[in-house]
Structure formats: structure tokens, C-alpha cells
Amino acid sequence: MEEVLHERLSGPAEAVAPDGGRTGDVRDRLVVDENAESQDDLEPRTKRAVAEAMDVSLLSKGGRYEVQSASGNRYEVDIIDESCSCPDWQQRSPEGGCKHLRRVDHEIERGRVPRPDGRLPTTSG
């Protein structure tokens, strides 16, 4: 498992698609908002992922997270398998992931939740 996580998170980066989606790697979703000049430049699902009130917590090592949306609905996101239990993912499997998958990526990148391996983010400084 550690090897899969390391490969996913540290392999060579691929480009972010023009619509803000991913081109084949989980890290592409992570950098979408860093490459945009403003939040207006983000793809609509990414805008919602960043702007909407959601609580994210790690359910288990291996990349399983729970996301509670503002509506009170709870969804299980698997960041390694790139899946979510929400209707958007179940019915459409959008390129780049649903807003819940994108939000988990956003929270991991910002160091607000543990990484998929369960380790707490390291702080630089």
C-alpha cells in the first residue's frame, strides 16, 4: 500500500486539462486551483468543491475519507480508487472527479486532513 501511495503522490506530474480536469493523475486535481489566476478561472465542479461548506475526515488508511456536505449528506470518497458514493459520481463519473473527490484533494494539499497513508501533513518553515 505504501508503494502505491508513494507512486501516486510522487510520480511525474502530467498537465492539467484546459477545463481544470485531470489528464490521468490524482495530482492533476490537486494543482487545479494553484494554476488558476482567480477562482473564476476554475472548472465549475472545482469552484463548488473549494467554495461550498464541507467537512472532510479520514475514515481509514488507504485513502478512504468521509465528506459531509452543507446539506447534511455524507459521502464516502476513496482517493486511491478515485471514487465517491455521491449521485454525481455514481451517474456520471465526471472527468477530474466529483466536487467531493476534488474537495478531499484540496484539503490534503492544504494540510487540513491526514494524507491517504494516515500520516499527518508535514509543515515547512
N, C-alpha and C positions, 0 to 999 in steps of 0.2 A: 504494500500500500504506500509506504514512504517513497518508494521509487516512482510510482505513478504520479503522486503529488509533486514530487520534485520535477519530473519531466513536464508536467502540465504547467507549472508555475515558473520554470526557469529555462525552458527551451527557447529556440529562436523565435522572435516575435514576427507576426505577419501583419500586413496592413489592415487598417480599419476601412470597411466599405464606405463609400460616399454617403450612404443613408445612415451611417452610425452603427450599422450592424457588424457582425463579426465575419471574418473571412476564413474561419476554420480553427480558431484557438480561443480558449477561455480568456486569455489575456487581452484579446481584442475588445471584449466588452468592458474590461477594466479601464482602458485608456480613452474610451469614447469621450467622456466629459473633459479630460485634460486637453484634448486636441481641439475642442470647440472653443471659439473665441468668446462666445456667450452661451447661456442656456438656450437661447433662441435657435442656436445652430444644431441643437441635438435632435435626434430622431424622436418622434412623439412618445414611444414607449420608454425611451431613456429619460425624457423630460419628466414623465409621470413617476418613473422609478426614483428619481432624485428628489422631486418636489413633494410627493404625497407622503402623508404621515404613515409610517410603517415601523413596526418593531421587529427586529431580527435577532434570533438566538440560535446558537449551535445546539442541535439535537444529539449528534453523535460524531465521533471522529470518522473520517472518511467522507466528509463534505455534506452531511445532511443538516439542513437548517429549517427552522420554522419562521415564517413571516406572518405577522398579524397585520392585516390592513386596517385602514381607518374605519371601514365598515364593520370591523369586528371579525371578519372571516379569517381563518387560519389556513395557511397553505404550507405544504412540505416541499422544500426545494433541495434537490441533490445537485450540488455544484460540479461534482465529478462526472456524473452521468448526464448532466445538463438537462434536467427535467424538473417539472413543477406539477403540483396537483391542482392548479387553478384551471378554470374552464378555458381561458385563452390558450394555455399550453396544450391542454387535452384536445381541443378542437382544431387549433391552427398551427401549433408548433412554430411560432414566428422566428424568422431568421434573427439571430442575435439574442434570442430568449425573450420570455415574457418580462413584465416590469418587476416581478418578484425575484426572478433569477438575476436581473440586472441590479436590483437593489442589494442583494446579498453580495455581489461582486463589489459594488460601491462601498458597502460597509467594511468588507475585508480590506480593500485598498486603503481606506481611511483609518484602519486600525481600531475600529469600533467593536468588532466581534472577532473571536478566535479564527485563525486560518483553518482550512479543512482538516489539517492534521491535529487540530485541537490545541496547538500552541498559541500562546498569546503573541500578538504582534510585537516586534522589537521597535524600540524608539531610537531615533538617531538624534544626536545632539551632543 
